[in-house]
Amino acid sequence: MPGPDRLKLRDEALTAFADDLLAHDTRLAGLAVSVRFDGGVAHLTGDVEEPAQLQLIRDVLGRLDGVYAVWDRVRVAGRAPTALDLGCGDRPQYPQNIGVDVRTTAAVQVLADLREGVPFATASVDRIFAVHVLEHLIDFLPLIDECHRILRPGGILHVMSPWWKHVNAVADPTHVRLLDVQTIKGICRRGGGAPRWYPLHVACDGATVFADLTPLAAGDPDPDPVHLARFFD
């Protein structure tokens, strides 16, 4: 994994590349969206009129080398995304996120034991952040299924977890599961009637596994093998 100085410089380069795309790519020019990078994660803010415009920006940025995930607080047709931050602890990923945790902190608005579900209505949220959460659960698949249930069509589950080969994965004694990029493949292709996911972006930086997943409905086709080959063996 690159050192902090190189990571900072690479984020600056990626931000410059993204600014150039937004200014000169005819498909994106004129969209009121800004991008900054932090640790290879693109953070989008601004406004678009149609969900397809936001998806196009995500797709284009996700093709840049060194991009590990694409997160956003973009308003679509004037509406800001409703985002949950699962296991947020003291600090959510964005201040506007709804913090969900088993213990009370200043950042938590909803108390919940994630092993027992997520107390939100079906198809009620646009974004879910599960950042350094799954590795703490012996069986995280029920939580993944709950995320599928409560996401709206086109919603996104953002996952971050220590990569199993990095010391961070085993240094914390509360980590009870180890993840790899191939674990994300297994989540997307469980079969047996389990909720299905489409991987928008999946990556590993040598320390952390990243995944941006969107739920597939019952009648949606499976992901194209060409698309899956971008991320998985």
Backbone hydrogen bonds, N-H to C=O, Kabsch-Sander energy under -0.5 kcal/mol:
donor,donor_aa,acceptor,acceptor_aa,energy
7,L,3,G,-2.4
8,K,4,P,-2.2
9,L,5,D,-2.0
10,R,6,R,-2.9
11,D,7,L,-2.4
12,E,8,K,-1.9
13,A,9,L,-2.2
14,L,10,R,-2.8
15,T,11,D,-2.4
16,A,12,E,-2.0
17,F,13,A,-2.5
18,A,14,L,-2.7
19,D,15,T,-2.5
20,D,16,A,-2.1
21,L,17,F,-2.3
22,L,18,A,-2.6
23,A,19,D,-1.5
24,H,20,D,-2.2
25,D,21,L,-2.5
26,T,24,H,-0.6
28,L,25,D,-1.6
29,A,25,D,-2.6
31,L,28,L,-2.2
32,A,47,D,-0.7
33,V,31,L,-2.0
34,S,45,T,-2.9
36,R,43,H,-1.7
38,D,41,V,-1.9
41,V,38,D,-1.5
42,A,40,G,-0.5
42,A,69,A,-2.7
43,H,36,R,-3.1
44,L,42,A,-0.6
44,L,71,W,-2.4
45,T,34,S,-2.0
46,G,73,R,-0.6
47,D,32,A,-2.5
48,V,75,R,-2.4
53,Q,50,E,-0.9
54,L,50,E,-1.2
55,Q,51,P,-2.4
56,L,52,A,-2.1
57,I,53,Q,-1.9
58,R,54,L,-2.4
59,D,55,Q,-2.6
60,V,56,L,-2.6
61,L,57,I,-2.6
62,G,58,R,-2.4
63,R,59,D,-0.6
63,R,60,V,-1.1
64,L,61,L,-1.7
67,V,64,L,-1.6
68,Y,40,G,-2.6
68,Y,66,G,-0.6
69,A,40,G,-1.0
71,W,42,A,-3.4
73,R,44,L,-2.8
75,R,46,G,-2.8
76,V,79,R,-2.4
77,A,48,V,-2.8
77,A,75,R,-0.6
79,R,76,V,-1.8
80,A,78,G,-0.5
83,A,81,P,-0.7
84,L,127,R,-2.5
85,D,98,I,-2.9
86,L,84,L,-0.6
86,L,129,F,-2.3
87,G,100,V,-2.3
88,C,85,D,-0.9
88,C,100,V,-1.1
91,R,88,C,-1.5
97,N,94,Y,-1.6
98,I,83,A,-3.1
99,G,97,N,-0.8
99,G,107,A,-0.6
100,V,85,D,-2.5
101,D,110,V,-1.9
108,V,105,T,-1.1
109,Q,99,G,-2.0
109,Q,107,A,-0.5
110,V,99,G,-2.3
112,A,101,D,-2.2
112,A,110,V,-0.5
114,L,112,A,-0.8
116,E,113,D,-2.6
117,G,114,L,-0.8
120,F,118,V,-2.7
123,A,149,R,-2.1
124,S,121,A,-0.8
124,S,150,I,-1.9
125,V,150,I,-2.2
126,D,82,T,-2.6
127,R,82,T,-2.0
128,I,156,I,-2.2
129,F,84,L,-2.7
130,A,128,I,-0.6
130,A,158,H,-3.4
132,H,130,A,-0.7
132,H,160,M,-2.7
133,V,160,M,-0.6
136,H,133,V,-2.0
137,L,134,L,-1.9
144,I,140,F,-2.1
145,D,141,L,-2.6
146,E,142,P,-2.0
147,C,143,L,-2.3
148,H,144,I,-1.9
149,R,145,D,-2.0
150,I,146,E,-2.2
151,L,147,C,-1.5
152,R,125,V,-3.0
155,G,152,R,-2.7
156,I,126,D,-2.1
157,L,213,L,-3.3
158,H,128,I,-3.4
158,H,156,I,-0.6
159,V,157,L,-0.6
159,V,211,A,-3.1
160,M,130,A,-1.8
161,S,209,V,-1.8
163,W,207,A,-2.5
164,W,179,L,-2.1
166,H,163,W,-1.9
169,A,166,H,-1.8
170,V,166,H,-0.5
170,V,167,V,-1.1
171,A,167,V,-2.0
172,D,168,N,-0.7
175,H,172,D,-2.0
176,V,135,E,-3.0
176,V,174,T,-0.6
177,R,135,E,-1.5
179,L,162,P,-0.8
183,T,180,D,-1.0
184,I,180,D,-1.1
184,I,181,V,-0.5
185,K,181,V,-1.4
186,G,182,Q,-2.0
187,I,183,T,-2.0
188,C,184,I,-2.2
189,R,185,K,-1.4
190,R,187,I,-0.7
194,A,191,G,-1.5
196,R,216,L,-0.5
197,W,188,C,-0.6
198,Y,214,T,-2.9
200,L,198,Y,-0.8
200,L,212,D,-2.4
201,H,212,D,-1.6
203,A,210,F,-2.1
205,D,208,T,-1.6
209,V,161,S,-3.6
210,F,203,A,-3.1
211,A,159,V,-2.0
212,D,201,H,-3.1
213,L,157,L,-2.6
213,L,211,A,-0.5
214,T,198,Y,-2.4
216,L,196,R,-2.6
220,D,217,A,-1.4
228,L,224,D,-2.3
229,A,225,P,-1.9
230,R,227,H,-1.5
231,F,228,L,-1.6
232,F,228,L,-2.6
